[in-house]
């Protein structure tokens, strides 16, 4: 997995979307990506991840589609 390319693409998304995407990845992959993001983004994302609540299935499906597109475009 090209973590640098994924981190760069994620920065084009809204912060809440990035947080949900990272929360849905395996912890090892998410941590490698977070380490590549600017410090101020890391702090915001980690705070958002901690406070993520259950999302509707249609929102999760859309987020999963976004994640698949990002992973395929690397």
Secondary structure, DSSP 8 states (H G I E B T S, - for coil): --HHHHHHHHTTS-HHHHHHHHHHS-HHHHHHHHHTS-HHHHHHHHHHHHT-----HHHHHHHHHHHHHHHHT-
